[in-house]
Amino acid sequence: MSTAELTRGAINEKCVHPEIAELEKPLGKILGQLRRHIDMNQYKLVLGDDTSGRIPALIMWRVLSALAEQRGQEKPKISFIAGSRYLFDQDRQKKWQPFQMS
């Protein structure tokens, strides 16, 4: 199944808002650009902004999870973080530390 079909399915399955349906093309394009890395199962975590990024992150996670399931691979995890625009540098570093890649 193509990323476009999976994106459409992830959005349309429970979509009741036209604003969410409008995400199909841009997210499909992003997924298409990431396809080589997706095919190699390189994404282990989908990290979304807790406000405006929640729905796009959930859609991306559903598509990546469906692809992983089809291939018998481990599904990625998903996590959300609140923005850190007004945090001091020390607090911002502490907040992001669990997501640092080694």
C-alpha positions as CSV (number, residue, x, y, z in Angstrom):
1,M,0.0,0.0,0.0
2,S,1.4,3.5,-0.9
3,T,2.0,6.2,1.7
4,A,-0.7,8.3,-0.1
5,E,-3.2,5.5,0.4
6,L,-2.2,5.0,4.1
7,T,-2.3,8.8,4.7
8,R,-5.8,8.9,3.2
9,G,-6.9,6.0,5.3
10,A,-5.4,7.4,8.5
11,I,-7.2,10.7,8.0
12,N,-10.5,9.5,6.6
13,E,-11.1,6.7,9.1
14,K,-12.4,9.1,11.7
15,C,-12.2,12.5,10.1
16,V,-15.1,14.7,10.7
17,H,-13.4,18.1,10.3
18,P,-12.5,19.5,6.9
19,E,-9.4,21.1,8.4
20,I,-8.0,17.7,9.2
21,A,-8.9,16.4,5.7
22,E,-6.8,19.2,4.3
23,L,-3.7,17.7,5.9
24,E,-3.8,14.7,3.5
25,K,-1.8,16.2,0.7
26,P,0.9,17.9,2.7
27,L,1.4,14.9,5.0
28,G,1.3,12.6,2.0
29,K,4.1,14.7,0.4
30,I,6.2,14.6,3.6
31,L,5.7,10.8,3.9
32,G,6.7,10.4,0.2
33,Q,9.9,12.3,0.8
34,L,10.7,10.2,3.9
35,R,9.7,6.9,2.2
36,R,13.3,5.5,1.8
37,H,13.9,6.0,5.5
38,I,10.4,4.6,6.3
39,D,11.1,1.5,4.2
40,M,14.3,0.9,6.2
41,N,12.3,1.3,9.5
42,Q,14.5,4.1,10.7
43,Y,11.9,6.0,12.6
44,K,11.4,4.7,16.1
45,L,9.6,7.8,17.7
46,V,7.1,10.3,16.4
47,L,7.5,13.5,18.5
48,G,4.7,16.0,18.3
49,D,4.1,19.5,19.6
50,D,1.3,19.2,22.2
51,T,-0.8,21.9,20.6
52,S,-0.8,22.5,16.8
53,G,1.3,19.4,16.1
54,R,-0.8,16.8,17.9
55,I,-3.1,15.8,14.9
56,P,-0.3,15.7,12.3
57,A,1.9,13.7,14.6
58,L,-1.0,11.2,15.2
59,I,-1.6,10.8,11.5
60,M,2.1,10.3,10.8
61,W,2.3,7.7,13.7
62,R,-0.8,5.8,12.3
63,V,0.8,5.6,8.9
64,L,4.2,4.5,10.2
65,S,2.5,2.0,12.5
66,A,0.4,0.5,9.7
67,L,3.5,0.1,7.5
68,A,5.5,-1.5,10.3
69,E,2.6,-3.9,11.1
70,Q,2.4,-4.9,7.4
71,R,6.1,-5.7,7.5
72,G,6.1,-7.4,10.8
73,Q,8.3,-4.7,12.3
74,E,8.2,-2.9,15.6
75,K,5.8,0.1,15.6
76,P,7.2,3.5,16.4
77,K,6.4,5.1,19.7
78,I,4.7,8.5,20.0
79,S,5.2,11.2,22.4
80,F,4.0,14.8,22.8
81,I,5.8,17.7,24.4
82,A,4.5,21.2,25.3
83,G,6.3,24.1,23.7
84,S,9.3,25.6,25.4
85,R,9.2,29.1,24.0
86,Y,9.4,30.8,27.4
87,L,11.6,28.4,29.3
88,F,15.1,29.4,30.4
89,D,17.9,27.5,28.6
90,Q,18.6,25.2,31.6
91,D,14.9,24.2,31.9
92,R,14.7,23.8,28.1
93,Q,17.7,21.4,28.1
94,K,16.2,19.4,31.0
95,K,12.9,19.1,29.1
96,W,14.6,17.8,25.9
97,Q,17.1,15.5,27.5
98,P,14.9,12.3,27.3
99,F,14.7,12.8,23.6
100,Q,18.5,13.1,22.9
101,M,19.8,10.6,20.6
102,S,23.2,9.0,21.5
